[in-house]
Amino acid sequence: MRLSPWARRLMPPSLLGRLSLVMVLGVLTTMLIGNWLWANQLKTKAALEVGAAAQHIGAGAASAVRFFQSLPPNYRPILIEQLRDMGGTRFFVSVNRAPVEIQDIPESALSKAVLDMVRVTFSHDLPRLSDVRIGFAMPDGLVVSDEGVTVADLPEEWVQHTLLIKPRPAPVLVIQAEIEPGGWLYLATLMPDPYFLDNGNPLPFDRLLLQGLTLATVLLLSILVVSWITQPLAALSEAAVAFGKGESPTLPETGSREFVRTARAFTAMRERIQLYLEDRERLFASISHDLRTPITRLKLRAELLDDEEAGQAFQEDLDELDMMVKGALQSVKDTDIHENHTELALDQLIGRMVRDAMLAGHDVVYQPCGLKVSAKPLALRRALVNLLDNALFYGKRARIAASPVEGVGVCITLHDDGPGVPVEALPTLFQPYTRLEHGRNSNQQGMGLGLGIAQNIVQAHGGKLELSNHPQGGLLVSVTLP
């Protein structure tokens, strides 16, 4: 599956980061979908339960209003006193001369559903009731009479079973109905589920905290598991990089069955490649040794030819053949220098090369940089010497500079004063025995192997060798080393 550019930019570069991100996103998506389903189900259930409870309370309150309407006014205080002494009744009841102002709680979907259902029940059961006022209020500071008496002023036994005050106050449903002119019946009660408003929030703090802890635990376990899974891959990658630099790393054959098989396959591949390189070196050495004798004999026979012109032609062909054999052997030896990596000061390495070139009469400019790299000393020197020789042979003057590259390493540049190279010919310069017309005219003894050898050495160090034409003329060689 191909990702869009913005997705690739957001995706972590490491396998550990990508697997961890996928697992966390999977868990987070599952939690979001689960919470959405849970919230919808909880809201639906809460709405049904609240509607049924509100209808039941509304019917009871309407019955109480009808009952008090039927009582003679002088009997009402006696009955209310008896109800208060009895305790345990559904409603706290009082009779006032005017409606009492209460401080309503903030309206929510559930509280509005309760109030609407109670109003509908009253309009159905008591259609002739002149006025009714319904609302929710908290018991703290709730006024229960037109004389300003609050719940806190009442004896505890009057309200302890009717209104929930301690330890956590619950919303109180207050119904005030005008049962006669100048007479208002005051009813206060709790819902069957006193804390029903909490059901309107499907994601309380404790649930969010639990899910956050779950997500953190899954993230931690994911990182540990993915790190454990990807650790062998990191070891394999490091071994491959080390082997590419000429070292002989070994992979432990421990861990999962798949990694053990991979480690064995890598070891077998490394041994086959090493045998191939050794065979190649022995083959070129044998070819060089075996060809020198017949080449020498042919040169002697060419000198004995009576035709001097033909003898001279034979000598030139044999010299070219001898040079090609030596060049091939030199190419193998120069790219297979067995050394350990060590920390090198570029000023010391390049400075020695510059001094040798200046003693030979060449024009070389180098500005000390104070940088260091980890490399094989002889191999890196061989590569830089080849590049410097090319610059001096074909450009007469060379300028060398080194600078740090953030996040990459060190970049060494060589700029000569030569005619440059056609753009279409730049990719071919690293191929063996490739020489342009200007190179053949400037250095007839060259074989076209120097750039290829330098590129192989730089790549073995994990670096990059690039060629380009300088804007001010001449060839620009850039060597980037980690």
Residue, then its C-alpha position, 0 to 999 in steps of 0.5 A: m500500500r502506497l502512502s501519500p506524501w503527508a502520511r510518509r512525513l508523519m510516519p516514524p522512520s524506524l520500524l519500532g516507531r511505526l509498529s508502536l504507532v500502529m498499535v497505539l492508533g489501533v487501541l485508541t480507535t477501538m477505545l473511541i468506537g467503544n466509548w461512542l457505542w457505550a455513550n449512545q447505549l447509556k444515553t438511551k437507557a438513561a432516557l428510558e429509565v428517567g422517563a418511566a421514573a418521571q411518569h411515576i413521580g408525576a402520577g404520585a404528585a398529581s394524586a397528592v394534589r387531588f387528595f389535598q384539594s379534597l381535604p378541608p383547609n383546617y385538616r391540611p396542617i394536621l395531616i402534614e404534621q402527621l406525615r412529618d412525624m411518620g417519616g419515610t414518605r415520598f414527598f416533603v409537603s407544606v402549604n404556602r400562601a404563595p409560590v416559593e422562588i427556588q434556584d434551579i440547577p443548570e438544565s440538562a437533557l435528562s433534567k429537561a426530560v423529567l420536567d417535561m414528563v411531569r408537566v405532561t402527567f399533570s396536564h393529563d391527570l389534573p387538566r383543571l389545575s390553574d397553575v403548577r410550577i416544577g423545577f430542580a434545585m439543590p438542597d443547600g439553601l432550598v426554601v420550603s415555605d413562604e416564610g423563608v424557612t430552608v431545608a437546613d432549618l427543618p428537623e433532620e427526622w423530617v427530611q432524612h428519608t425524603l431528601l438526600i442532604k448528606p454526605r453528597p447532596a442530590p437534586v430535589l424535584v420541587i412541585q408547587a401547585e395552586i390548589e385554591p386561591g391563596g393556597w399553594l401545595y409544596l411537594a419536594t422529592l428525590m428521583p428513584d436514582p438520586y444521582f441520575l444526572d451522572n448518567g448524562n455524562p457517559l465518560p466521567f473522570d474515573r472512566l477517562l483515567l482508567q482508559g488513559l492508564t490502559l492506553a499507557t499500559v498498552l503503549l509501554l507493552s507495545i514498545l517493549v514487545v516491538s523492541w524485542i521483535t525488532q532488536p534482531l533486525a537491528a542486529l542484522s542491519e548492523a552486521a550487514v553494514a559492518f560486512g559492507k565495510g570489510e569487517s567480519p561480523t557474526l550474528p548470534e543464533t539465538g531468539s526466534r526460529e525465523f531469526v535463527r534461520t536468517a542468522r544462519a543464512f547471513t553467515a553462509m552468505r558472508e562466508r560465500i562472499q568472502l570465499y569469492l573475494e579471496d578466489r578473485e584475488r588469487l585469480f587476478a594474482s595468478i593471471s598477472h603472474d601467468l601472463r607476465t612470462p608470455i608477455t615478456r617472451l613476446k616482447l623479446r620475439a618482437e625485438l628480433l623481428d626484421d621489420e622494425e615497424a611491425g616490431q614497434a607495433f607489436q611492442e606497443d600492443l604488448d605494453e598496453l596489454d601489460m599495463m591492463v594486467k597490472g591495472a586490473l591487479q592493482s584495482v583488486k588490491d586497492t579496493d581490498i585493503h584489510e584494515n580496522h577503522t580508526e579515528l583520523a584527523l583530516d588535517q593530518l591526512i590531507g595535509r600530508m598529501v598536499r605537502d607531497a604534491m607541492l614538493a612535486g611542483h603541483d599547485v594545491v590549496y587546502q584550508p585546515c578544518g579541524l574535523k575527524v572521521s572514523a575510517k581505514p587510514l590506508a584505504l581512505r588515503r588511497a581514494l583521496v590520492n586517486l582523486l587528487d592525482n586526477a585533479l592535478f593530471y587533468g586540471k593542473r591546479a586543485r583546491i581541497a576543502a572539508s566541512p561538516v554536514e549536519g545529520v550526515g557527517v563530513c564532506i570533502t570537496l576537490h575542485d580542479d581548473g580543468p575543462g570539466v566533463p560533458v554532463e552525459a559522460l559523468p555517470t560513465l567515469f566510474q566504469p573501469y578503463t573509461r577515459l575521455e579524450h582530454g584525459r588520454n591527451s593529458n595522461q597517456q599512461g593512465m588506465g581509467l581505474g582511479l575513480g572506480i577504485a576511489q568510489n569502491i573505497v568510499q562506498a565501503h566506508g558507507g559514504k558517497l562519491e559524486l562528480s559534477n561540473h563546477p559553476q566557475g569551470g572545472l570538475l567538482v568531486s564531493v566525498t561524503l563520509p559518515 
